[in-house]
Amino acid sequence: MKSVAEILNEIRPEFDFASSTDFVGDGMLDSFDLITLVSALDGNYGISILGTDIVPENFQNVQTIEALLRKNGAGL
Amino acid sequence: MRPVCTVDEVFQGIQSAKSGAVDFRTNFFPVRERLHLWIAHGELASVDCQGVTFFFRKDRDFWHFYFCATSLASLQREATTLSELKTEPMVTDLVGSEPGLGEMSALLQCAGFRSYARLQRMARAVRWEESRSVCEGLQVGLAEKSDGAAILNLLERSFNHYAEQLPTQAEVELAIERQQIFAVKIAANVAGILFFETHGVTSSLRFWVVDERFRTYRAGSALMLYYFKTQRTVRRFTLWVNTENANAILKYGHYGYAQDGLMDHVLANKMIPS
């Protein structure tokens, strides 16, 4: 199973996600990217992230994404 | 439909559909600042139904149609009986990966929409400093306030306003003020423009167009190279292009853009001409 950081780097290899604590605010992820990212996370962790959880604040950084995954039943 | 008067009304409408949602569905991803502009110009309206909030944005001679639904079932139920879809010209956008859009597209076609256009997103990653130089001989610079009408006219002559999210006069004026439009002028005419929005390390190219009368001057190339050269902190460039515009796709490919898998299915109801 890939880590969140690995998935982010696969989706957007041009960005250094480790250098940011606000992916959306820094322009690394936009609302359309969230669609792609959610699909990758769902597939990797075997879960289905709720539509109500697909909001920018849940995708600010690796920690908030991991919290979202736990909430949706992923074993991290 | 009733007019939306505050930004809070929009977010309350979205939240109302989200709360208790079992399978939340939406095609509405509003940016607060843009909402302010639409509301100030009286362009936004809504309808609250059981489990669904619909939003409508007036744009020239039609409405953009958005939905926030607690589930696919509630959207199907309410959209098929929504009177506005039968009486007003409407266009809606569904964005996602190609396989994921079929179900929603089929549902909206049952509610009176038809497939109208398809846009694909293209992206260009930058992992090194740009080295190409700007074309000599042409002066590229920021558009000025007095260019606003000519820019809007050029956009409206060059793009399909139902499918390609053309800006309003107010949005063009704001973009000029924010230095988001580059222009090439030839003999005091706006010969070509490049309209973009940069947010952090990502820049979205909204429109790139050269007036037919000036297409032998290489103004398009000058604009694009100037754009890349000035956006030094940007690491990712994106844009949306109509899948039928093979010429544009080829040109974007020349500048390093490639399809990234995201699609926008544009649907129109029967009151929108073919």
Interface residues (C-beta under 8 A of the other chain):
Chain A: R12 P13 E14 F15 G25 D26 G27 M28 D30 S31 F32 I35 T36 S39 L50 G51 T52 I54
Chain B: K18 A21 D23 F24 R25 T26 F29 V95 G96 S97 G100 R121 A125 V126 R127 T198 H199 G200 V201 T202 R235 R236 G261 L262
